[in-house]
Amino acid sequence: MPRKKAAVPPLRTHNPTGQAYVNLDGKRVYLGKADAVDVGQRYARAIAEYQAAGGYTAAADDLSIVELSARFMEHAWNYYRPPSDEARQFATVVKHLTALYGATNAASFGPMRFKAVRQRMVDGGWCRNIVNQQCVRLRRIFRWGVENELLPPAVIQALGAVAPLKRGRCDAAESEPVKPVPLAHVEAVAEAAPREIASLIRLQVLTAARAGELVRMRPIDLDCTGSVWLFRPIRHKGTWREEPRTIYIGPRGQSVLEPLLAGCATDGFVFSPRRVLAWHSAKCETHRRPDQKPNPKRTRRVVGDCYTVASYRRCVQRLCEAVGVPVFTPHQLRHTAATEARRQFGIEAAQLLCGHKRADVTQIYAAASEKKALSIARRIG
């Protein structure tokens, strides 16, 4: 949870000595004689440095890994805002770090201990790419400590010497590439899904949008004046970079959205899990008696105003199992849309649809057409 902003510690005077001081992080910092001309400037400088470090003073020699991790996580919960999942990813890294070296002096954390934490991730079954990504986050924790003068610069310099895991030269498993989903499987799942989930699935295939962008769609974010509707999500993956994001919705996507927009408030969410619960309730053959007492609630889960990426993913996966098709995720639907756009209109069209800055990123999402390669091979081979 984000840390509440602490009150600014006041400037105090030590009467026996006449020294001005301020209490920072439980420690008394003296600023010279209270009647000195520049005491106000010294106080302002001390407070500015204290706030810039997230409410902590410079490191003590005995700063442990647990203390460093706790301070960094308070920073992370405040710095990484939704829809970013970075803070939770850092929490996972901290779990592995503190399990091995929680009581260890943070300044003594070197390459061999770094490798031990990395090996723990490998032993936990993580694939090589994920381990390398988490190791980047692990270094970032110590870089933040150096940045805020909690650790000496030599710590991050030493950790930078550790090379990432390389394919075929380590024990970590290799991840399977994300593949597009056959459109027949997508339509089979959509047919069995409630209206909101079916519309989400179909719209994602038609627009190549990210799941996190669509689940929070509101009518107020839609520009329906032209023949192609423009959806500008208020929050998206590049929001923190101040990058604009526009999702283009053509006639087929409009026909998917129109029934949902008819009964939706301007500032409400188009894809509502509460309407899905009502749909499930309507399908029940029997209902509770009017005089039946309510059962005690068995979970603290609360139905939200909109789907999250995780709840949408779980719903799609359960529908796949119910229908009997290979389980896929909403992220694969983005690959499906990009691959179809590349097949019909080329890599540049897929790049524009996905909102990528570089075409090499789009190539990861839009798989090359094997049929096209076979056709070329027949002509030149």
TIZA-750928 format. One record per residue (C-alpha): residue number from 1; residue in three letters; chain; x, y, z. Coordinates in pm, 1 decimal, decimal comma. Example, Ala and Ser with C-alpha at 12.3 -4.5 7.8 and 13.67 -1.06 7.14 Angstrom:
% TIZA-750928
  seq  type  mol      east     north        up
    1   ALA    A    1230,0    -450,0     780,0
    2   SER    A    1367,0    -106,0     714,0
END
This chain:
% TIZA-750928
  seq  type  mol      east     north        up
    1   MET    A       0,0       0,0       0,0
    2   PRO    A     123,6     354,5     -67,8
    3   ARG    A     284,7     523,0     228,3
    4   LYS    A     106,5     822,5     378,0
    5   LYS    A     295,8    1146,9     348,6
    6   ALA    A     458,0    1225,1     684,4
    7   ALA    A     440,0    1565,9     846,4
    8   VAL    A     748,6    1784,7     813,9
    9   PRO    A     957,7    1757,0    1134,8
   10   PRO    A     984,6    2096,7    1305,9
   11   LEU    A    1302,7    2286,6    1382,5
   12   ARG    A    1389,5    2256,5    1752,1
   13   THR    A    1644,0    2404,8    1993,1
   14   HIS    A    1855,8    2216,5    2247,5
   15   ASN    A    1838,7    2458,4    2539,9
   16   PRO    A    2149,6    2347,0    2733,8
   17   THR    A    2379,5    2401,0    2431,6
   18   GLY    A    2177,0    2644,0    2218,8
   19   GLN    A    2208,0    2413,1    1918,8
   20   ALA    A    1931,1    2392,2    1658,6
   21   TYR    A    1830,5    2039,4    1556,8
   22   VAL    A    1563,6    1837,6    1379,0
   23   ASN    A    1451,9    1478,2    1440,3
   24   LEU    A    1479,0    1276,7    1118,1
   25   ASP    A    1397,4     908,1    1108,1
   26   GLY    A    1431,6     884,2    1486,4
   27   LYS    A    1773,6    1052,5    1484,3
   28   ARG    A    1867,4    1400,3    1602,4
   29   VAL    A    2046,3    1604,9    1333,1
   30   TYR    A    2219,8    1916,2    1469,2
   31   LEU    A    2230,0    2228,3    1249,7
   32   GLY    A    2458,2    2464,9    1442,6
   33   LYS    A    2376,0    2751,3    1675,9
   34   ALA    A    2006,5    2838,8    1684,8
   35   ASP    A    2079,5    3211,3    1642,4
   36   ALA    A    2300,8    3161,2    1335,3
   37   VAL    A    2199,4    3352,9    1021,5
   38   ASP    A    2197,3    3044,1     796,8
   39   VAL    A    2023,5    2802,1    1035,2
   40   GLY    A    1700,4    2829,0     835,2
   41   GLN    A    1886,7    2738,5     516,5
   42   ARG    A    2049,1    2437,7     684,0
   43   TYR    A    1710,0    2322,4     813,1
   44   ALA    A    1549,8    2357,3     467,7
   45   ARG    A    1838,4    2162,4     309,6
   46   ALA    A    1810,2    1881,9     565,2
   47   ILE    A    1433,8    1851,8     511,8
   48   ALA    A    1470,8    1854,9     131,2
   49   GLU    A    1730,9    1575,3     139,7
   50   TYR    A    1518,5    1379,1     385,5
   51   GLN    A    1206,4    1399,1     166,2
   52   ALA    A    1403,5    1323,9    -151,3
   53   ALA    A    1519,8     998,7      10,0
   54   GLY    A    1160,0     894,9      74,8
   55   GLY    A    1157,8     997,9     438,6
   56   TYR    A    1485,2     836,1     544,5
   57   THR    A    1821,7     967,5     652,8
   58   ALA    A    2151,7     847,6     514,9
   59   ALA    A    2242,2     485,1     573,5
   60   ALA    A    2386,0     352,7     891,0
   61   ASP    A    2675,7     108,6     866,4
   62   ASP    A    2452,9    -174,1     989,6
   63   LEU    A    2165,8    -131,7     737,6
   64   SER    A    2032,8    -481,9     674,3
   65   ILE    A    1877,8    -630,6     362,1
   66   VAL    A    1538,1    -641,0     534,9
   67   GLU    A    1557,4    -269,0     618,5
   68   LEU    A    1670,5    -177,2     267,4
   69   SER    A    1391,8    -388,1     114,4
   70   ALA    A    1127,4    -233,8     340,5
   71   ARG    A    1238,4     117,6     250,6
   72   PHE    A    1248,8      37,9    -119,7
   73   MET    A     901,9    -121,8    -117,8
   74   GLU    A     752,1     188,7      42,6
   75   HIS    A     906,0     383,2    -244,0
   76   ALA    A     782,2     128,9    -501,5
   77   TRP    A     418,9     131,0    -385,3
   78   ASN    A     417,2     510,3    -418,4
   79   TYR    A     615,6     535,3    -741,6
   80   TYR    A     464,2     258,6    -957,0
   81   ARG    A      97,4     340,5   -1003,5
   82   PRO    A    -175,5     129,4   -1168,8
   83   PRO    A    -205,7     -11,7   -1429,0
   84   SER    A     165,1     -92,6   -1377,1
   85   ASP    A     230,6    -420,1   -1193,8
   86   GLU    A     593,4    -335,5   -1117,5
   87   ALA    A     546,8    -296,0    -742,1
   88   ARG    A     409,3    -649,9    -712,1
   89   GLN    A     696,0    -782,2    -921,2
   90   PHE    A     942,6    -612,3    -686,2
   91   ALA    A     761,5    -768,0    -389,3
   92   THR    A     827,1   -1111,7    -539,2
   93   VAL    A    1196,9   -1030,9    -580,0
   94   VAL    A    1217,2    -905,7    -222,0
   95   LYS    A    1064,3   -1231,9    -100,8
   96   HIS    A    1350,8   -1431,9    -252,4
   97   LEU    A    1614,7   -1179,4    -143,3
   98   THR    A    1512,2   -1164,3     222,1
   99   ALA    A    1460,2   -1540,7     246,5
  100   LEU    A    1834,4   -1592,9     197,8
  101   TYR    A    1996,6   -1270,9     322,5
  102   GLY    A    1739,3   -1085,4     531,7
  103   ALA    A    1969,3   -1016,4     827,1
  104   THR    A    2279,2    -957,9     612,8
  105   ASN    A    2443,5    -615,7     594,4
  106   ALA    A    2318,1    -458,9     268,7
  107   ALA    A    2657,3    -303,7     192,8
  108   SER    A    2818,5    -649,2     186,2
  109   PHE    A    2580,0    -788,3     -77,8
  110   GLY    A    2806,1    -885,4    -365,9
  111   PRO    A    2802,8   -1086,5    -691,2
  112   MET    A    2816,1   -1431,8    -528,6
  113   ARG    A    2516,2   -1355,8    -308,2
  114   PHE    A    2341,2   -1208,3    -610,0
  115   LYS    A    2397,9   -1538,8    -794,0
  116   ALA    A    2263,7   -1732,4    -495,7
  117   VAL    A    1936,9   -1537,9    -506,9
  118   ARG    A    1920,2   -1591,1    -882,8
  119   GLN    A    1974,3   -1966,3    -840,9
  120   ARG    A    1687,2   -1974,6    -591,7
  121   MET    A    1462,9   -1831,8    -863,0
  122   VAL    A    1586,9   -2095,5   -1109,5
  123   ASP    A    1525,4   -2373,5    -856,4
  124   GLY    A    1172,8   -2238,4    -812,8
  125   GLY    A    1096,3   -2328,5   -1174,6
  126   TRP    A    1115,2   -1982,2   -1329,8
  127   CYS    A    1220,0   -1973,0   -1694,4
  128   ARG    A    1540,4   -1799,2   -1804,4
  129   ASN    A    1375,0   -1484,7   -1941,5
  130   ILE    A    1175,6   -1427,6   -1623,8
  131   VAL    A    1482,9   -1484,3   -1404,7
  132   ASN    A    1680,1   -1227,4   -1606,1
  133   GLN    A    1395,5    -976,5   -1577,6
  134   GLN    A    1374,0   -1025,0   -1201,5
  135   CYS    A    1750,3    -988,9   -1168,4
  136   VAL    A    1724,1    -647,8   -1334,9
  137   ARG    A    1471,9    -554,3   -1065,9
  138   LEU    A    1702,3    -695,2    -798,2
  139   ARG    A    1981,6    -463,2    -914,7
  140   ARG    A    1735,7    -174,2    -919,9
  141   ILE    A    1670,2    -218,4    -547,2
  142   PHE    A    2039,6    -169,9    -469,5
  143   ARG    A    2072,2     111,0    -726,0
  144   TRP    A    1792,9     293,0    -542,0
  145   GLY    A    1989,5     244,1    -220,1
  146   VAL    A    2298,3     399,4    -380,0
  147   GLU    A    2091,3     681,8    -529,3
  148   ASN    A    1959,2     774,6    -184,8
  149   GLU    A    2299,7     739,4     -13,3
  150   LEU    A    2189,8     433,9     179,1
  151   LEU    A    2466,9     223,2      22,9
  152   PRO    A    2815,6     293,3    -113,7
  153   PRO    A    2845,3     314,3    -496,2
  154   ALA    A    3076,1      11,4    -500,0
  155   VAL    A    2776,6    -216,9    -432,1
  156   ILE    A    2597,0    -149,4    -759,3
  157   GLN    A    2925,1    -145,1    -950,7
  158   ALA    A    2999,7    -498,2    -827,4
  159   LEU    A    2650,1    -626,9    -905,7
  160   GLY    A    2679,0    -487,7   -1259,2
  161   ALA    A    2955,6    -739,8   -1326,5
  162   VAL    A    2710,1   -1032,2   -1311,1
  163   ALA    A    2611,9   -1130,5   -1665,8
  164   PRO    A    2254,3   -1242,7   -1743,8
  165   LEU    A    2173,6   -1609,2   -1798,6
  166   LYS    A    2225,2   -1719,5   -2158,9
  167   ARG    A    2034,6   -1975,0   -2360,8
  168   GLY    A    2187,3   -2322,9   -2347,2
  169   ARG    A    2443,9   -2224,2   -2083,7
  170   CYS    A    2240,5   -2249,8   -1765,3
  171   ASP    A    1997,0   -2480,9   -1586,8
  172   ALA    A    1696,8   -2248,9   -1622,3
  173   ALA    A    1410,5   -2368,6   -1840,7
  174   GLU    A    1331,1   -2190,8   -2165,8
  175   SER    A     991,0   -2027,2   -2210,2
  176   GLU    A     760,2   -2118,0   -2493,5
  177   PRO    A     693,4   -1835,2   -2741,4
  178   VAL    A     349,3   -1676,2   -2718,4
  179   LYS    A     151,0   -1796,5   -3018,1
  180   PRO    A    -167,5   -1661,4   -3176,3
  181   VAL    A    -493,6   -1845,9   -3113,9
  182   PRO    A    -689,4   -2004,7   -3402,1
  183   LEU    A    -993,9   -1790,6   -3473,9
  184   ALA    A   -1217,6   -2099,2   -3455,6
  185   HIS    A   -1114,7   -2150,8   -3092,3
  186   VAL    A   -1169,5   -1782,5   -3015,0
  187   GLU    A   -1521,4   -1788,1   -3156,6
  188   ALA    A   -1608,1   -2112,8   -2974,8
  189   VAL    A   -1517,2   -1952,2   -2641,5
  190   ALA    A   -1699,8   -1629,5   -2726,9
  191   GLU    A   -2017,4   -1822,7   -2810,8
  192   ALA    A   -2019,3   -1984,0   -2466,2
  193   ALA    A   -1933,4   -1665,7   -2275,6
  194   PRO    A   -2170,1   -1408,1   -2123,5
  195   ARG    A   -2224,6   -1098,6   -2334,9
  196   GLU    A   -1965,5    -877,2   -2163,0
  197   ILE    A   -1685,8   -1135,4   -2182,6
  198   ALA    A   -1778,2   -1233,1   -2539,4
  199   SER    A   -1766,2    -867,4   -2640,6
  200   LEU    A   -1427,4    -822,7   -2472,2
  201   ILE    A   -1286,1   -1123,9   -2656,5
  202   ARG    A   -1419,8   -1019,2   -2996,8
  203   LEU    A   -1319,0    -655,0   -2952,8
  204   GLN    A    -965,7    -750,3   -2853,8
  205   VAL    A    -929,0    -962,6   -3167,9
  206   LEU    A   -1060,8    -677,3   -3382,9
  207   THR    A    -847,8    -399,5   -3229,0
  208   ALA    A    -528,4    -572,4   -3100,0
  209   ALA    A    -571,8    -371,2   -2778,6
  210   ARG    A    -422,2    -478,0   -2449,4
  211   ALA    A    -656,2    -638,9   -2199,3
  212   GLY    A    -575,7    -368,9   -1943,7
  213   GLU    A    -687,4     -99,6   -2187,3
  214   LEU    A   -1023,2    -256,8   -2273,9
  215   VAL    A   -1140,8    -368,0   -1929,6
  216   ARG    A   -1148,1      -4,2   -1812,3
  217   MET    A   -1326,0     134,2   -2118,6
  218   ARG    A   -1585,8     404,8   -2049,7
  219   PRO    A   -1823,0     575,9   -2295,2
  220   ILE    A   -1666,9     909,7   -2202,9
  221   ASP    A   -1335,0     785,9   -2345,4
  222   LEU    A   -1489,5     708,7   -2686,0
  223   ASP    A   -1506,9     946,5   -2980,9
  224   CYS    A   -1797,7     817,4   -3191,7
  225   THR    A   -1828,0    1111,5   -3432,4
  226   GLY    A   -1648,8     951,4   -3729,5
  227   SER    A   -1696,6     634,4   -3929,4
  228   VAL    A   -1413,2     484,6   -3720,0
  229   TRP    A   -1450,5     525,2   -3345,7
  230   LEU    A   -1149,5     642,9   -3144,4
  231   PHE    A   -1089,4     503,6   -2798,0
  232   ARG    A    -833,2     691,0   -2591,6
  233   PRO    A    -778,6     504,8   -2262,6
  234   ILE    A    -719,4     731,0   -1966,1
  235   ARG    A    -449,0     494,0   -1839,3
  236   HIS    A    -232,3     261,2   -2039,9
  237   LYS    A     114,6     108,1   -2047,1
  238   GLY    A     284,6     425,1   -2175,7
  239   THR    A      99,4     676,0   -1956,0
  240   TRP    A     404,4     739,9   -1737,9
  241   ARG    A     603,7     825,6   -2051,5
  242   GLU    A     330,1    1073,2   -2154,2
  243   GLU    A     277,4     878,1   -2475,4
  244   PRO    A     -66,3     913,1   -2639,6
  245   ARG    A    -258,5     594,2   -2713,5
  246   THR    A    -547,3     566,7   -2957,2
  247   ILE    A    -735,4     244,9   -3033,1
  248   TYR    A    -929,3     241,4   -3361,0
  249   ILE    A   -1267,3      66,4   -3366,4
  250   GLY    A   -1417,5     -10,1   -3705,4
  251   PRO    A   -1772,7    -112,6   -3803,2
  252   ARG    A   -1741,8    -469,4   -3672,6
  253   GLY    A   -1610,0    -350,4   -3338,8
  254   GLN    A   -1882,6     -86,9   -3321,3
  255   SER    A   -2150,4    -352,2   -3364,8
  256   VAL    A   -1995,0    -540,2   -3072,7
  257   LEU    A   -1998,1    -232,2   -2849,3
  258   GLU    A   -2335,8     -76,6   -2934,6
  259   PRO    A   -2553,3    -314,8   -2724,7
  260   LEU    A   -2333,6    -251,4   -2419,7
  261   LEU    A   -2321,1     125,7   -2463,0
  262   ALA    A   -2700,1     149,6   -2473,5
  263   GLY    A   -2740,1      77,1   -2101,9
  264   CYS    A   -2414,3     223,5   -1971,5
  265   ALA    A   -2364,5     552,5   -1788,0
  266   THR    A   -2130,7     804,2   -1947,6
  267   ASP    A   -1866,1     763,2   -1679,2
  268   GLY    A   -1945,7     397,5   -1606,6
  269   PHE    A   -1749,5      96,3   -1725,0
  270   VAL    A   -1866,4     -72,2   -2042,8
  271   PHE    A   -1766,2    -423,2   -1934,8
  272   SER    A   -1930,0    -472,2   -1595,7
  273   PRO    A   -1880,8    -792,3   -1389,6
  274   ARG    A   -2200,1    -711,4   -1202,3
  275   ARG    A   -2402,0    -751,2   -1521,3
  276   VAL    A   -2231,4   -1086,4   -1574,7
  277   LEU    A   -2339,9   -1198,2   -1226,6
  278   ALA    A   -2696,7   -1098,7   -1313,7
  279   TRP    A   -2665,8   -1305,6   -1633,2
  280   HIS    A   -2555,4   -1610,7   -1433,3
  281   SER    A   -2837,8   -1555,9   -1184,0
  282   ALA    A   -3095,8   -1542,8   -1463,3
  283   LYS    A   -2977,7   -1882,5   -1589,3
  284   CYS    A   -3041,1   -2050,8   -1252,8
  285   GLU    A   -3346,1   -2278,9   -1243,0
  286   THR    A   -3419,7   -2209,2    -876,6
  287   HIS    A   -3373,9   -1898,5    -664,5
  288   ARG    A   -3385,0   -1820,0    -298,3
  289   ARG    A   -3720,9   -1794,7    -124,6
  290   PRO    A   -3834,0   -1440,9     -33,4
  291   ASP    A   -3828,5   -1533,1     338,4
  292   GLN    A   -3495,0   -1720,4     327,4
  293   LYS    A   -3223,4   -1580,8     552,6
  294   PRO    A   -2896,8   -1481,5     381,8
  295   ASN    A   -2601,6   -1712,5     425,3
  296   PRO    A   -2289,6   -1570,9     592,1
  297   LYS    A   -2036,2   -1439,6     343,3
  298   ARG    A   -1754,2   -1691,3     297,7
  299   THR    A   -1503,3   -1460,8     134,4
  300   ARG    A   -1392,1   -1098,5     155,7
  301   ARG    A   -1396,7   -1070,6    -221,8
  302   VAL    A   -1599,7    -776,4    -349,8
  303   VAL    A   -1734,5    -751,1    -703,8
  304   GLY    A   -1572,9    -446,9    -863,4
  305   ASP    A   -1708,6    -191,4   -1106,3
  306   CYS    A   -1490,7    -330,7   -1385,9
  307   TYR    A   -1283,7    -636,6   -1465,6
  308   THR    A    -915,8    -654,2   -1386,1
  309   VAL    A    -667,5    -814,1   -1622,9
  310   ALA    A    -637,6   -1111,0   -1384,4
  311   SER    A   -1013,6   -1168,2   -1349,1
  312   TYR    A   -1062,3   -1140,2   -1725,9
  313   ARG    A    -780,9   -1391,2   -1782,2
  314   ARG    A    -926,5   -1639,6   -1533,0
  315   CYS    A   -1268,0   -1612,3   -1694,7
  316   VAL    A   -1126,3   -1682,4   -2041,9
  317   GLN    A    -924,0   -1978,7   -1917,5
  318   ARG    A   -1226,5   -2134,3   -1744,8
  319   LEU    A   -1433,5   -2091,0   -2058,1
  320   CYS    A   -1162,2   -2265,9   -2260,3
  321   GLU    A   -1177,9   -2563,6   -2024,8
  322   ALA    A   -1557,8   -2569,7   -2038,6
  323   VAL    A   -1567,8   -2558,6   -2418,7
  324   GLY    A   -1284,8   -2809,0   -2459,5
  325   VAL    A   -1034,8   -2601,1   -2657,2
  326   PRO    A    -666,9   -2550,3   -2565,5
  327   VAL    A    -642,0   -2291,1   -2290,1
  328   PHE    A    -532,8   -1946,8   -2408,4
  329   THR    A    -502,5   -1605,4   -2245,8
  330   PRO    A    -618,3   -1255,3   -2345,9
  331   HIS    A    -255,4   -1167,0   -2417,4
  332   GLN    A    -257,3   -1427,2   -2696,1
  333   LEU    A    -561,3   -1256,4   -2849,2
  334   ARG    A    -345,5    -947,3   -2904,6
  335   HIS    A     -97,0   -1170,1   -3088,2
  336   THR    A    -383,6   -1314,2   -3292,8
  337   ALA    A    -502,1    -968,2   -3399,2
  338   ALA    A    -148,9    -851,2   -3483,2
  339   THR    A     -77,6   -1163,9   -3685,7
  340   GLU    A    -399,8   -1126,2   -3884,8
  341   ALA    A    -326,7    -757,3   -3952,1
  342   ARG    A      23,4    -841,5   -4072,0
  343   ARG    A    -106,6   -1118,2   -4297,4
  344   GLN    A    -359,2    -892,1   -4467,5
  345   PHE    A    -191,3    -549,3   -4464,9
  346   GLY    A     177,2    -590,2   -4374,8
  347   ILE    A     401,3    -524,1   -4076,3
  348   GLU    A     345,1    -146,0   -4074,4
  349   ALA    A     -31,7    -191,5   -4038,4
  350   ALA    A      22,1    -431,4   -3748,5
  351   GLN    A     258,2    -180,8   -3587,1
  352   LEU    A      -0,4      98,3   -3605,9
  353   LEU    A    -275,5    -129,1   -3473,8
  354   CYS    A     -68,5    -241,9   -3174,7
  355   GLY    A      58,3     109,1   -3099,3
  356   HIS    A     425,4      11,4   -3110,5
  357   LYS    A     699,3     266,5   -3172,4
  358   ARG    A     927,4      17,6   -3346,0
  359   ALA    A     850,8    -251,4   -3600,0
  360   ASP    A    1091,0    -497,4   -3435,1
  361   VAL    A     861,1    -504,6   -3131,3
  362   THR    A     562,9    -573,7   -3356,6
  363   GLN    A     739,7    -874,4   -3507,0
  364   ILE    A     722,3   -1040,6   -3166,4
  365   TYR    A     344,1   -1005,9   -3168,0
  366   ALA    A     269,8   -1052,4   -3537,6
  367   ALA    A     394,0   -1393,1   -3648,0
  368   ALA    A     505,9   -1417,1   -4009,0
  369   SER    A     265,3   -1600,5   -4238,2
  370   GLU    A     389,0   -1952,4   -4313,3
  371   LYS    A     159,2   -1974,4   -4615,9
  372   LYS    A     321,3   -1666,5   -4764,4
  373   ALA    A     669,1   -1813,2   -4707,3
  374   LEU    A     565,4   -2139,7   -4875,9
  375   SER    A     425,0   -1948,5   -5171,5
  376   ILE    A     751,6   -1754,4   -5214,6
  377   ALA    A     953,3   -2074,6   -5184,5
  378   ARG    A     749,8   -2236,7   -5462,4
  379   ARG    A     822,3   -1942,2   -5692,2
  380   ILE    A    1194,7   -1897,9   -5630,6
  381   GLY    A    1297,0   -2245,9   -5515,8
END
